[in-house]
Amino acid sequence: MKINKEWHKKNKMPKNATFEQRVKWHIEHQKNCACRPIPEKLLGEMSLQKSLD
């Protein structure tokens, strides 16, 4: 998998990120970098949150 170093330098995950910040960061990460997928645990939390809306 290829890492987009420039994107990572400009887009740090916030310290003590909220759920919304984590989701936003990972979605943007998927669009800009192919170094790793969204973590399974977060995908599960996103799915659960969507079903509650």
C-alpha positions in Angstrom: 0.0 0.0 0.0 1.3 3.4 -0.9 1.3 6.3 1.7 0.6 9.9 0.8 3.2 11.5 3.0 2.2 15.1 2.1 -1.5 14.4 3.0 -0.4 12.9 6.3 1.8 15.9 7.2 -1.1 18.3 6.5 -3.8 16.2 8.1 -3.0 15.0 11.6 -5.6 13.2 13.6 -6.7 15.6 16.4 -5.5 14.6 19.9 -8.4 13.1 21.9 -10.5 13.2 18.7 -14.3 12.9 19.0 -16.2 10.2 17.1 -17.2 12.8 14.5 -13.6 14.0 14.1 -12.4 10.4 13.7 -15.0 9.6 11.1 -14.3 12.7 9.1 -10.5 12.1 9.3 -10.8 8.5 8.2 -13.2 9.3 5.3 -10.8 12.0 4.0 -7.9 9.6 4.5 -9.6 7.0 2.3 -10.0 9.6 -0.4 -6.3 10.7 -0.3 -4.2 7.9 0.9 -4.1 4.1 0.4 -1.8 3.2 3.3 -4.5 1.4 5.3 -8.3 0.9 5.5 -10.7 2.4 8.0 -10.3 0.3 11.2 -13.0 -2.4 11.6 -13.9 -1.1 15.1 -14.6 2.4 13.7 -16.6 0.9 10.8 -18.8 -0.9 13.3 -19.3 2.2 15.3 -20.2 4.1 12.2 -22.7 1.5 11.1 -24.3 1.5 14.6 -24.5 5.3 14.7 -26.1 5.3 11.2 -28.7 2.8 12.3 -29.6 5.0 15.3 -30.1 8.1 13.2 
